[in-house]
Amino acid sequence: MGIKLKQNCKYSILVPTSIGIRISPIDGQPVHSSETFRMQTTSAETNVASIASFLGMPVKVLTAFVKGSPISKLIKSNLKSRNMDYEGPEVEQGGPWGYRHQFNIADSGSGSRGPRVHNDRAGEVGRTLNVKDFDLDRIFADEGVQIVHLSGLIAALSPETSQFCLEISRKAKQHGTAISFDLNYRASFWKGREKELSEAFAEIASLSDILVGNEEDFQLCLGIEGPEPGGENIEAKIESFKEMISRVKQKYSNAKVFATTLREVISVNKHMWGGIMLEDENWHLVMPREISVLDRIGGGDGFVGGLLYGILKNWAPEKWIQFGWATGALATTFLTDYAVPADEEMVWSIWEGNARVKR
């Protein structure tokens, strides 16, 4: 069994996304008491694809830009620096109260003070993503894509983006492209749209080859019974996580890989980090291990990115979750929301617990 990847493709990974800006106080300070901020480009989906792009695989981004915006120019430059191709419409701003790229205002926390994130997405240009702006037959048939990675953040962003993700899923399936779906539930996105989004997520999940989510994601997006979200002593909940994933597999039997991260927060800068993966009928478990955290945002995306990289490399399945665990841990050592692996050796050294200097 396993995942069959299409061959002779121009792109290893394709990600539809809405890209914005994160601004963060320096030195781990909280937003409300800071005057100096660092600004960076961010999106969950490009965070995932960065593992592959920095390690030499071709990646393409489908998005939308605000025409003439300096933020748009910054985003394009950033994507080029991450070795990513991109395409998407240039949307007229429509005046000062028109479209813009979203702002994510987030601090990293410190010690016993947890991080705080405030999303300012009014007028977000990514909400306009529409299938009519992209030639999906060219992208999937002529150019070719091995894995399309979809996120519940984009699937739930607006009615237009929900339809966009549905059409991409259908077209990917038609052309033999594997589908990865990270559920990424957000209550504020789902409010008032529960029935519509439940149906959309169920269809995307039914077409997917790889399903990723935490206990909250599987329960609230797909209606699968699982353990209570949050809490401590994550090791004690491993069996209930396995039972939940088994129920997901029973309902969405098209998928071949199911995965979730395991995280227990000891302090802002010290986490227990692990993961569970079901591949066909085989369980793969990384028991939670202590990691040091500079900034936790993007750790889950790094995990998915490493998992997909291992699949694309055609490694043995146990290495998929090992590499994903390590790229997730690597992401938490960066102030960017995405990891920048220098090479595979850097990642495997993290897995092996080797933090010695390399000369």
PyMOL commands that set and color helices and strands:
alter all, ss='L'
color gray80, all
select helices_A, chain A and resi 26-28+31-33+44-54+70-81+125-128+131-133+136-143+152-155+159-174+187-190+194-207+215-222+234-251+299-312+317-331+344-352
alter helices_A, ss='H'
color red, helices_A
select strands_A, chain A and resi 11-16+20-25+37-42+59-62+65-66+84-87+90-91+103-106+117-120+145-151+178-182+210-212+257-267+270-279+282-292
alter strands_A, ss='S'
color yellow, strands_A
deselect
rebuild
show_as cartoon
